[in-house]
Amino acid sequence: MHLKHPWAFERGALWAMDFTDRDRSGAEGASVAAVSPQATANFAEVHRDDVERLAAAIGYADPALVLKRFDGSRRCFAGWLDGTIATYGWVSWGVECIGELERPIRLSRDEAYIWDCATLPPFRRRGLYSALLCHIAATVRDEGTHRLWIGASLQNQPSIRGFATAGFQPVITLTYVRLFHVVHLWIRDERAASPTLIGIARRALGASAREH
């Protein structure tokens, strides 16, 4: 592992939207919430021909850096207002690195992970982020994805509120500490989460049963 800094510390949570889980009554799993943003936005997948506008939204001076992200099984979705990207988020299948935890999340074929989401400052507090998450969830569900994961720092309350509004449920809370090459990861299971999802989350992060 290449160490950019001598130490790292992160407290975050991993949330899920599971379309296959059933409750005790036998009802279907999670449904995608209907969120109406306080602005008329067009939500759609971002393709390579929009890379310059996407790079500007992310803050990259070189669009080639964004093009590299499209390699493999990554896709990007955005909310557009008058031709401008107001909010965006990336989705990965397979394996993706969680930079804050300095470890990969390894997904099953029917799972996806949402990451690097942002709403540009002029467009915040309009419900665009939650609406984008709903659009992503509905799109990948209809394509055959059975489970979505997303995470954020516990200090990032706007993102956490967006998760809840869109219909995600917290599964595990993580505290990650590293000093040079000495690493510790503590995991706390959410009481309301299903044991099945907790087990899947731990396996996806490569966490052993001893981590608690």
FIKOLZA-1660 file (N, C-alpha, C; in steps of 0.1 Angstrom, whole numbers, plus 5000, padded with zeros to 4 digits):
% residues 212
   i   px   py   pz ch aa at
   1 5008 4988 5000  A  M  N
   1 5000 5000 5000  A  M CA
   1 5009 5012 5000  A  M  C
   2 5007 5021 4990  A  H  N
   2 5014 5034 4990  A  H CA
   2 5008 5044 5000  A  H  C
   3 5016 5049 5009  A  L  N
   3 5012 5057 5019  A  L CA
   3 5014 5072 5015  A  L  C
   4 5003 5079 5013  A  K  N
   4 5004 5093 5010  A  K CA
   4 5007 5102 5022  A  K  C
   5 5002 5097 5034  A  H  N
   5 5003 5104 5046  A  H CA
   5 5007 5094 5057  A  H  C
   6 5014 5098 5068  A  P  N
   6 5019 5089 5078  A  P CA
   6 5007 5083 5086  A  P  C
   7 4996 5090 5086  A  W  N
   7 4985 5085 5094  A  W CA
   7 4972 5088 5087  A  W  C
   8 4961 5081 5091  A  A  N
   8 4948 5082 5086  A  A CA
   8 4937 5080 5097  A  A  C
   9 4926 5087 5096  A  F  N
   9 4915 5085 5106  A  F CA
   9 4902 5088 5099  A  F  C
  10 4893 5079 5100  A  E  N
  10 4880 5081 5094  A  E CA
  10 4869 5074 5102  A  E  C
  11 4858 5081 5104  A  R  N
  11 4846 5075 5110  A  R CA
  11 4835 5077 5100  A  R  C
  12 4829 5065 5096  A  G  N
  12 4819 5066 5085  A  G CA
  12 4809 5055 5087  A  G  C
  13 4800 5055 5078  A  A  N
  13 4789 5045 5078  A  A CA
  13 4786 5040 5064  A  A  C
  14 4783 5027 5063  A  L  N
  14 4779 5021 5050  A  L CA
  14 4764 5019 5050  A  L  C
  15 4758 5024 5040  A  W  N
  15 4743 5023 5039  A  W CA
  15 4740 5014 5026  A  W  C
  16 4728 5008 5027  A  A  N
  16 4724 4999 5016  A  A CA
  16 4709 5002 5012  A  A  C
  17 4707 4998 4999  A  M  N
  17 4693 4997 4994  A  M CA
  17 4692 4984 4988  A  M  C
  18 4684 4975 4994  A  D  N
  18 4684 4961 4990  A  D CA
  18 4670 4958 4984  A  D  C
  19 4670 4955 4971  A  F  N
  19 4657 4953 4964  A  F CA
  19 4653 4938 4965  A  F  C
  20 4661 4929 4971  A  T  N
  20 4657 4915 4972  A  T CA
  20 4653 4911 4986  A  T  C
  21 4657 4919 4996  A  D  N
  21 4654 4916 5010  A  D CA
  21 4638 4917 5012  A  D  C
  22 4633 4907 5020  A  R  N
  22 4619 4907 5023  A  R CA
  22 4617 4908 5039  A  R  C
  23 4607 4915 5043  A  D  N
  23 4604 4916 5057  A  D CA
  23 4597 4903 5062  A  D  C
  24 4594 4903 5075  A  R  N
  24 4587 4891 5080  A  R CA
  24 4574 4888 5074  A  R  C
  25 4567 4898 5069  A  S  N
  25 4554 4896 5063  A  S CA
  25 4555 4890 5049  A  S  C
  26 4567 4890 5043  A  G  N
  26 4569 4885 5030  A  G CA
  26 4568 4896 5019  A  G  C
  27 4567 4909 5024  A  A  N
  27 4567 4920 5014  A  A CA
  27 4580 4921 5007  A  A  C
  28 4579 4927 4995  A  E  N
  28 4591 4929 4987  A  E CA
  28 4601 4938 4994  A  E  C
  29 4613 4937 4989  A  G  N
  29 4624 4945 4995  A  G CA
  29 4622 4960 4992  A  G  C
  30 4633 4968 4994  A  A  N
  30 4632 4982 4993  A  A CA
  30 4626 4987 4980  A  A  C
  31 4619 4997 4981  A  S  N
  31 4614 5004 4968  A  S CA
  31 4621 5018 4967  A  S  C
  32 4622 5022 4955  A  V  N
  32 4629 5035 4953  A  V CA
  32 4619 5046 4957  A  V  C
  33 4624 5055 4966  A  A  N
  33 4616 5066 4970  A  A CA
  33 4613 5076 4959  A  A  C
  34 4602 5083 4960  A  A  N
  34 4598 5094 4950  A  A CA
  34 4602 5107 4956  A  A  C
  35 4613 5113 4952  A  V  N
  35 4617 5126 4957  A  V CA
  35 4616 5136 4946  A  V  C
  36 4609 5147 4949  A  S  N
  36 4607 5158 4940  A  S CA
  36 4616 5170 4944  A  S  C
  37 4626 5172 4936  A  P  N
  37 4635 5183 4940  A  P CA
  37 4628 5197 4938  A  P  C
  38 4634 5207 4945  A  Q  N
  38 4628 5220 4944  A  Q CA
  38 4634 5228 4932  A  Q  C
  39 4636 5221 4921  A  A  N
  39 4641 5227 4909  A  A CA
  39 4638 5217 4898  A  A  C
  40 4635 5222 4886  A  T  N
  40 4632 5213 4875  A  T CA
  40 4646 5208 4869  A  T  C
  41 4649 5196 4871  A  A  N
  41 4662 5190 4867  A  A CA
  41 4659 5178 4858  A  A  C
  42 4669 5176 4849  A  N  N
  42 4669 5164 4840  A  N CA
  42 4680 5155 4845  A  N  C
  43 4676 5143 4850  A  F  N
  43 4685 5133 4855  A  F CA
  43 4688 5123 4844  A  F  C
  44 4701 5121 4841  A  A  N
  44 4705 5112 4831  A  A CA
  44 4719 5107 4833  A  A  C
  45 4723 5096 4826  A  E  N
  45 4736 5092 4826  A  E CA
  45 4745 5101 4818  A  E  C
  46 4757 5103 4823  A  V  N
  46 4767 5111 4817  A  V CA
  46 4776 5103 4808  A  V  C
  47 4777 5106 4795  A  H  N
  47 4785 5098 4786  A  H CA
  47 4798 5105 4783  A  H  C
  48 4807 5099 4775  A  R  N
  48 4820 5104 4772  A  R CA
  48 4820 5117 4765  A  R  C
  49 4809 5119 4757  A  D  N
  49 4809 5132 4749  A  D CA
  49 4806 5144 4758  A  D  C
  50 4802 5141 4771  A  D  N
  50 4800 5152 4781  A  D CA
  50 4812 5154 4790  A  D  C
  51 4823 5148 4787  A  V  N
  51 4834 5147 4796  A  V CA
  51 4839 5161 4800  A  V  C
  52 4839 5171 4791  A  E  N
  52 4844 5184 4795  A  E CA
  52 4836 5191 4805  A  E  C
  53 4823 5190 4803  A  R  N
  53 4814 5196 4813  A  R CA
  53 4814 5188 4826  A  R  C
  54 4816 5175 4826  A  L  N
  54 4817 5168 4838  A  L CA
  54 4830 5171 4845  A  L  C
  55 4841 5173 4838  A  A  N
  55 4854 5176 4844  A  A CA
  55 4853 5190 4851  A  A  C
  56 4846 5199 4844  A  A  N
  56 4844 5213 4850  A  A CA
  56 4836 5212 4863  A  A  C
  57 4826 5203 4863  A  A  N
  57 4818 5202 4875  A  A CA
  57 4826 5195 4887  A  A  C
  58 4835 5186 4883  A  I  N
  58 4843 5179 4894  A  I CA
  58 4854 5188 4898  A  I  C
  59 4858 5197 4889  A  G  N
  59 4869 5206 4893  A  G CA
  59 4883 5201 4887  A  G  C
  60 4882 5193 4877  A  Y  N
  60 4894 5188 4870  A  Y CA
  60 4897 5197 4858  A  Y  C
  61 4910 5202 4858  A  A  N
  61 4914 5210 4846  A  A CA
  61 4916 5202 4834  A  A  C
  62 4920 5189 4836  A  D  N
  62 4922 5180 4824  A  D CA
  62 4911 5170 4823  A  D  C
  63 4903 5171 4812  A  P  N
  63 4892 5161 4810  A  P CA
  63 4897 5147 4809  A  P  C
  64 4910 5145 4806  A  A  N
  64 4915 5131 4804  A  A CA
  64 4915 5124 4818  A  A  C
  65 4916 5131 4829  A  L  N
  65 4915 5125 4842  A  L CA
  65 4901 5119 4844  A  L  C
  66 4891 5125 4839  A  V  N
  66 4877 5120 4840  A  V CA
  66 4875 5108 4830  A  V  C
  67 4881 5109 4818  A  L  N
  67 4880 5098 4809  A  L CA
  67 4885 5085 4815  A  L  C
  68 4896 5086 4822  A  K  N
  68 4901 5074 4828  A  K CA
  68 4891 5067 4837  A  K  C
  69 4882 5075 4843  A  R  N
  69 4873 5069 4853  A  R CA
  69 4863 5060 4845  A  R  C
  70 4861 5063 4832  A  F  N
  70 4851 5055 4825  A  F CA
  70 4857 5041 4821  A  F  C
  71 4869 5039 4823  A  D  N
  71 4875 5026 4821  A  D CA
  71 4869 5016 4830  A  D  C
  72 4867 5004 4826  A  G  N
  72 4862 4993 4834  A  G CA
  72 4847 4994 4836  A  G  C
  73 4842 4992 4848  A  S  N
  73 4827 4991 4850  A  S CA
  73 4823 5003 4858  A  S  C
  74 4827 5015 4855  A  R  N
  74 4822 5027 4861  A  R CA
  74 4813 5035 4852  A  R  C
  75 4803 5041 4858  A  R  N
  75 4794 5049 4851  A  R CA
  75 4791 5062 4860  A  R  C
  76 4787 5072 4853  A  C  N
  76 4784 5085 4860  A  C CA
  76 4770 5089 4857  A  C  C
  77 4762 5095 4867  A  F  N
  77 4749 5100 4865  A  F CA
  77 4749 5114 4870  A  F  C
  78 4740 5123 4865  A  A  N
  78 4740 5137 4869  A  A CA
  78 4726 5142 4868  A  A  C
  79 4724 5153 4875  A  G  N
  79 4712 5161 4873  A  G CA
  79 4716 5174 4866  A  G  C
  80 4709 5178 4856  A  W  N
  80 4712 5189 4848  A  W CA
  80 4702 5200 4850  A  W  C
  81 4706 5212 4851  A  L  N
  81 4698 5224 4851  A  L CA
  81 4702 5234 4841  A  L  C
  82 4693 5236 4831  A  D  N
  82 4696 5245 4820  A  D CA
  82 4710 5242 4813  A  D  C
  83 4712 5229 4811  A  G  N
  83 4725 5225 4804  A  G CA
  83 4737 5225 4813  A  G  C
  84 4735 5227 4826  A  T  N
  84 4747 5227 4835  A  T CA
  84 4745 5215 4845  A  T  C
  85 4756 5208 4847  A  I  N
  85 4756 5197 4857  A  I CA
  85 4755 5203 4871  A  I  C
  86 4744 5201 4878  A  A  N
  86 4742 5206 4891  A  A CA
  86 4746 5196 4902  A  A  C
  87 4745 5183 4899  A  T  N
  87 4748 5173 4909  A  T CA
  87 4752 5161 4901  A  T  C
  88 4761 5153 4907  A  Y  N
  88 4766 5141 4900  A  Y CA
  88 4770 5130 4910  A  Y  C
  89 4771 5118 4905  A  G  N
  89 4775 5107 4913  A  G CA
  89 4780 5095 4904  A  G  C
  90 4790 5088 4909  A  W  N
  90 4796 5077 4902  A  W CA
  90 4791 5064 4907  A  W  C
  91 4790 5054 4899  A  V  N
  91 4786 5040 4902  A  V CA
  91 4796 5030 4897  A  V  C
  92 4799 5021 4906  A  S  N
  92 4809 5010 4902  A  S CA
  92 4803 4997 4904  A  S  C
  93 4807 4987 4896  A  W  N
  93 4804 4973 4898  A  W CA
  93 4817 4966 4899  A  W  C
  94 4817 4954 4906  A  G  N
  94 4830 4947 4907  A  G CA
  94 4838 4951 4919  A  G  C
  95 4849 4958 4917  A  V  N
  95 4858 4962 4928  A  V CA
  95 4860 4977 4927  A  V  C
  96 4859 4985 4938  A  E  N
  96 4861 4999 4938  A  E CA
  96 4869 5002 4951  A  E  C
  97 4878 5012 4950  A  C  N
  97 4885 5016 4962  A  C CA
  97 4878 5026 4970  A  C  C
  98 4877 5024 4983  A  I  N
  98 4871 5035 4992  A  I CA
  98 4883 5042 4998  A  I  C
  99 4886 5054 4992  A  G  N
  99 4898 5061 4996  A  G CA
  99 4899 5064 5011  A  G  C
 100 4888 5068 5017  A  E  N
 100 4889 5072 5031  A  E CA
 100 4892 5060 5040  A  E  C
 101 4889 5048 5036  A  L  N
 101 4892 5036 5044  A  L CA
 101 4904 5029 5039  A  L  C
 102 4910 5034 5028  A  E  N
 102 4922 5028 5022  A  E CA
 102 4921 5013 5020  A  E  C
 103 4909 5009 5015  A  R  N
 103 4907 4995 5012  A  R CA
 103 4896 4994 5001  A  R  C
 104 4896 4983 4994  A  P  N
 104 4886 4981 4983  A  P CA
 104 4873 4976 4989  A  P  C
 105 4862 4978 4982  A  I  N
 105 4849 4971 4984  A  I CA
 105 4847 4962 4973  A  I  C
 106 4845 4949 4976  A  R  N
 106 4844 4939 4965  A  R CA
 106 4829 4935 4965  A  R  C
 107 4823 4937 4953  A  L  N
 107 4809 4935 4951  A  L CA
 107 4806 4922 4944  A  L  C
 108 4794 4917 4947  A  S  N
 108 4789 4906 4939  A  S CA
 108 4784 4911 4925  A  S  C
 109 4781 4902 4916  A  R  N
 109 4777 4907 4903  A  R CA
 109 4765 4915 4903  A  R  C
 110 4756 4912 4913  A  D  N
 110 4743 4919 4913  A  D CA
 110 4743 4931 4922  A  D  C
 111 4755 4936 4926  A  E  N
 111 4756 4948 4935  A  E CA
 111 4763 4959 4928  A  E  C
 112 4761 4971 4933  A  A  N
 112 4768 4983 4928  A  A CA
 112 4771 4992 4940  A  A  C
 113 4781 5001 4938  A  Y  N
 113 4786 5010 4948  A  Y CA
 113 4786 5024 4943  A  Y  C
 114 4779 5033 4950  A  I  N
 114 4778 5047 4946  A  I CA
 114 4789 5055 4953  A  I  C
 115 4796 5063 4946  A  W  N
 115 4807 5070 4952  A  W CA
 115 4810 5084 4946  A  W  C
 116 4818 5092 4952  A  D  N
 116 4822 5105 4947  A  D CA
 116 4810 5113 4941  A  D  C
 117 4801 5116 4950  A  C  N
 117 4789 5123 4947  A  C CA
 117 4790 5138 4952  A  C  C
 118 4785 5147 4945  A  A  N
 118 4786 5161 4949  A  A CA
 118 4775 5169 4942  A  A  C
 119 4770 5179 4949  A  T  N
 119 4761 5189 4943  A  T CA
 119 4769 5203 4944  A  T  C
 120 4769 5209 4932  A  L  N
 120 4777 5222 4931  A  L CA
 120 4770 5232 4940  A  L  C
 121 4778 5241 4947  A  P  N
 121 4773 5250 4957  A  P CA
 121 4761 5258 4953  A  P  C
 122 4760 5263 4940  A  P  N
 122 4748 5272 4937  A  P CA
 122 4735 5264 4937  A  P  C
 123 4736 5250 4937  A  F  N
 123 4724 5242 4935  A  F CA
 123 4721 5234 4948  A  F  C
 124 4727 5237 4959  A  R  N
 124 4725 5229 4971  A  R CA
 124 4712 5233 4978  A  R  C
 125 4707 5225 4987  A  R  N
 125 4695 5227 4995  A  R CA
 125 4682 5227 4986  A  R  C
 126 4682 5220 4975  A  R  N
 126 4671 5219 4967  A  R CA
 126 4666 5205 4965  A  R  C
 127 4672 5196 4972  A  G  N
 127 4668 5182 4971  A  G CA
 127 4673 5174 4959  A  G  C
 128 4682 5180 4952  A  L  N
 128 4688 5175 4939  A  L CA
 128 4695 5162 4942  A  L  C
 129 4703 5161 4953  A  Y  N
 129 4711 5150 4956  A  Y CA
 129 4703 5137 4958  A  Y  C
 130 4692 5139 4967  A  S  N
 130 4684 5127 4969  A  S CA
 130 4677 5123 4957  A  S  C
 131 4672 5132 4949  A  A  N
 131 4666 5129 4936  A  A CA
 131 4675 5122 4927  A  A  C
 132 4688 5126 4927  A  L  N
 132 4698 5119 4918  A  L CA
 132 4700 5104 4923  A  L  C
 133 4701 5102 4936  A  L  N
 133 4702 5089 4942  A  L CA
 133 4690 5080 4938  A  L  C
 134 4678 5086 4938  A  C  N
 134 4666 5078 4934  A  C CA
 134 4667 5075 4920  A  C  C
 135 4672 5084 4911  A  H  N
 135 4673 5081 4897  A  H CA
 135 4683 5070 4895  A  H  C
 136 4694 5070 4901  A  I  N
 136 4704 5060 4900  A  I CA
 136 4698 5046 4904  A  I  C
 137 4692 5046 4916  A  A  N
 137 4687 5034 4921  A  A CA
 137 4676 5028 4912  A  A  C
 138 4667 5036 4907  A  A  N
 138 4657 5031 4898  A  A CA
 138 4663 5025 4885  A  A  C
 139 4673 5032 4880  A  T  N
 139 4680 5028 4867  A  T CA
 139 4687 5015 4869  A  T  C
 140 4695 5014 4879  A  V  N
 140 4703 5001 4880  A  V CA
 140 4694 4990 4885  A  V  C
 141 4684 4993 4892  A  R  N
 141 4674 4982 4896  A  R CA
 141 4668 4976 4884  A  R  C
 142 4663 4985 4875  A  D  N
 142 4656 4980 4863  A  D CA
 142 4666 4973 4854  A  D  C
 143 4679 4975 4855  A  E  N
 143 4689 4968 4847  A  E CA
 143 4693 4955 4853  A  E  C
 144 4688 4952 4865  A  G  N
 144 4691 4939 4872  A  G CA
 144 4700 4939 4884  A  G  C
 145 4704 4951 4888  A  T  N
 145 4712 4952 4901  A  T CA
 145 4702 4950 4913  A  T  C
 146 4706 4942 4922  A  H  N
 146 4698 4938 4933  A  H CA
 146 4701 4946 4946  A  H  C
 147 4713 4952 4947  A  R  N
 147 4716 4958 4959  A  R CA
 147 4726 4970 4956  A  R  C
 148 4723 4981 4963  A  L  N
 148 4732 4993 4962  A  L CA
 148 4738 4996 4975  A  L  C
 149 4751 5000 4974  A  W  N
 149 4758 5005 4986  A  W CA
 149 4763 5019 4985  A  W  C
 150 4763 5026 4996  A  I  N
 150 4768 5040 4995  A  I CA
 150 4773 5043 5009  A  I  C
 151 4784 5052 5010  A  G  N
 151 4789 5055 5023  A  G CA
 151 4793 5070 5025  A  G  C
 152 4795 5074 5037  A  A  N
 152 4799 5088 5039  A  A CA
 152 4805 5089 5053  A  A  C
 153 4813 5099 5055  A  S  N
 153 4818 5103 5069  A  S CA
 153 4806 5106 5078  A  S  C
 154 4807 5103 5090  A  L  N
 154 4797 5106 5100  A  L CA
 154 4795 5121 5102  A  L  C
 155 4805 5129 5098  A  Q  N
 155 4805 5143 5099  A  Q CA
 155 4797 5149 5087  A  Q  C
 156 4795 5141 5076  A  N  N
 156 4789 5147 5064  A  N CA
 156 4774 5145 5066  A  N  C
 157 4768 5153 5074  A  Q  N
 157 4753 5152 5077  A  Q CA
 157 4745 5154 5064  A  Q  C
 158 4748 5164 5056  A  P  N
 158 4740 5166 5043  A  P CA
 158 4739 5153 5035  A  P  C
 159 4750 5146 5033  A  S  N
 159 4750 5133 5026  A  S CA
 159 4741 5123 5033  A  S  C
 160 4743 5122 5046  A  I  N
 160 4735 5112 5053  A  I CA
 160 4720 5115 5053  A  I  C
 161 4717 5127 5053  A  R  N
 161 4702 5131 5052  A  R CA
 161 4698 5127 5038  A  R  C
 162 4706 5129 5028  A  G  N
 162 4703 5125 5014  A  G CA
 162 4701 5110 5013  A  G  C
 163 4709 5102 5019  A  F  N
 163 4708 5088 5019  A  F CA
 163 4694 5084 5024  A  F  C
 164 4691 5089 5036  A  A  N
 164 4678 5085 5043  A  A CA
 164 4666 5089 5034  A  A  C
 165 4667 5101 5029  A  T  N
 165 4655 5106 5021  A  T CA
 165 4653 5097 5008  A  T  C
 166 4664 5093 5003  A  A  N
 166 4663 5084 4991  A  A CA
 166 4659 5070 4993  A  A  C
 167 4659 5066 5006  A  G  N
 167 4655 5053 5010  A  G CA
 167 4666 5043 5014  A  G  C
 168 4678 5047 5015  A  F  N
 168 4689 5039 5020  A  F CA
 168 4688 5036 5035  A  F  C
 169 4693 5025 5039  A  Q  N
 169 4693 5021 5053  A  Q CA
 169 4707 5019 5058  A  Q  C
 170 4710 5024 5070  A  P  N
 170 4724 5022 5076  A  P CA
 170 4726 5007 5079  A  P  C
 171 4738 5002 5076  A  V  N
 171 4741 4988 5079  A  V CA
 171 4752 4986 5089  A  V  C
 172 4763 4993 5087  A  I  N
 172 4775 4992 5096  A  I CA
 172 4781 5006 5098  A  I  C
 173 4787 5009 5110  A  T  N
 173 4795 5021 5112  A  T CA
 173 4809 5016 5114  A  T  C
 174 4818 5024 5108  A  L  N
 174 4832 5020 5108  A  L CA
 174 4841 5031 5114  A  L  C
 175 4851 5027 5121  A  T  N
 175 4862 5036 5126  A  T CA
 175 4875 5031 5121  A  T  C
 176 4882 5038 5113  A  Y  N
 176 4894 5034 5107  A  Y CA
 176 4906 5042 5112  A  Y  C
 177 4916 5036 5116  A  V  N
 177 4928 5043 5121  A  V CA
 177 4941 5036 5116  A  V  C
 178 4950 5044 5111  A  R  N
 178 4963 5039 5106  A  R CA
 178 4974 5049 5111  A  R  C
 179 4984 5043 5116  A  L  N
 179 4997 5050 5119  A  L CA
 179 5008 5043 5112  A  L  C
 180 5013 5049 5101  A  F  N
 180 5022 5043 5092  A  F CA
 180 5016 5030 5087  A  F  C
 181 5022 5018 5091  A  H  N
 181 5016 5006 5086  A  H CA
 181 5008 4998 5096  A  H  C
 182 5006 5004 5107  A  V  N
 182 4998 4998 5118  A  V CA
 182 4983 5002 5115  A  V  C
 183 4974 4993 5113  A  V  N
 183 4961 4995 5109  A  V CA
 183 4951 4989 5118  A  V  C
 184 4940 4996 5122  A  H  N
 184 4929 4990 5129  A  H CA
 184 4916 4995 5123  A  H  C
 185 4907 4986 5122  A  L  N
 185 4893 4989 5118  A  L CA
 185 4883 4983 5127  A  L  C
 186 4875 4992 5133  A  W  N
 186 4864 4988 5142  A  W CA
 186 4851 4989 5135  A  W  C
 187 4843 4979 5136  A  I  N
 187 4830 4979 5129  A  I CA
 187 4819 4977 5139  A  I  C
 188 4809 4985 5139  A  R  N
 188 4797 4984 5147  A  R CA
 188 4785 4981 5139  A  R  C
 189 4778 4970 5141  A  D  N
 189 4766 4967 5134  A  D CA
 189 4754 4976 5138  A  D  C
 190 4747 4981 5128  A  E  N
 190 4735 4988 5132  A  E CA
 190 4724 4979 5136  A  E  C
 191 4717 4982 5147  A  R  N
 191 4708 4973 5154  A  R CA
 191 4696 4970 5144  A  R  C
 192 4692 4980 5136  A  A  N
 192 4680 4978 5128  A  A CA
 192 4683 4971 5115  A  A  C
 193 4696 4969 5112  A  A  N
 193 4700 4963 5099  A  A CA
 193 4698 4948 5100  A  A  C
 194 4695 4942 5089  A  S  N
 194 4693 4927 5088  A  S CA
 194 4707 4920 5090  A  S  C
 195 4707 4909 5097  A  P  N
 195 4720 4902 5098  A  P CA
 195 4726 4898 5084  A  P  C
 196 4717 4895 5075  A  T  N
 196 4722 4892 5061  A  T CA
 196 4730 4904 5055  A  T  C
 197 4724 4916 5056  A  L  N
 197 4731 4927 5050  A  L CA
 197 4744 4930 5058  A  L  C
 198 4744 4929 5071  A  I  N
 198 4756 4931 5079  A  I CA
 198 4767 4921 5074  A  I  C
 199 4764 4909 5073  A  G  N
 199 4773 4899 5068  A  G CA
 199 4779 4902 5054  A  G  C
 200 4770 4906 5045  A  I  N
 200 4774 4910 5032  A  I CA
 200 4784 4922 5032  A  I  C
 201 4780 4932 5040  A  A  N
 201 4789 4944 5041  A  A CA
 201 4802 4941 5046  A  A  C
 202 4803 4932 5057  A  R  N
 202 4816 4928 5062  A  R CA
 202 4824 4921 5052  A  R  C
 203 4818 4912 5045  A  R  N
 203 4826 4904 5035  A  R CA
 203 4830 4913 5023  A  R  C
 204 4822 4923 5019  A  A  N
 204 4826 4932 5009  A  A CA
 204 4838 4940 5012  A  A  C
 205 4839 4943 5025  A  L  N
 205 4851 4951 5029  A  L CA
 205 4862 4943 5034  A  L  C
 206 4861 4930 5033  A  G  N
 206 4872 4921 5037  A  G CA
 206 4874 4921 5052  A  G  C
 207 4863 4924 5060  A  A  N
 207 4864 4925 5074  A  A CA
 207 4862 4911 5081  A  A  C
 208 4871 4908 5090  A  S  N
 208 4869 4895 5097  A  S CA
 208 4859 4896 5108  A  S  C
 209 4855 4884 5113  A  A  N
 209 4845 4884 5124  A  A CA
 209 4851 4890 5136  A  A  C
 210 4865 4891 5137  A  R  N
 210 4871 4896 5149  A  R CA
 210 4870 4911 5150  A  R  C
 211 4868 4918 5139  A  E  N
 211 4866 4932 5139  A  E CA
 211 4852 4936 5143  A  E  C
 212 4851 4945 5152  A  H  N
 212 4838 4947 5159  A  H CA
 212 4835 4962 5160  A  H  C
% end
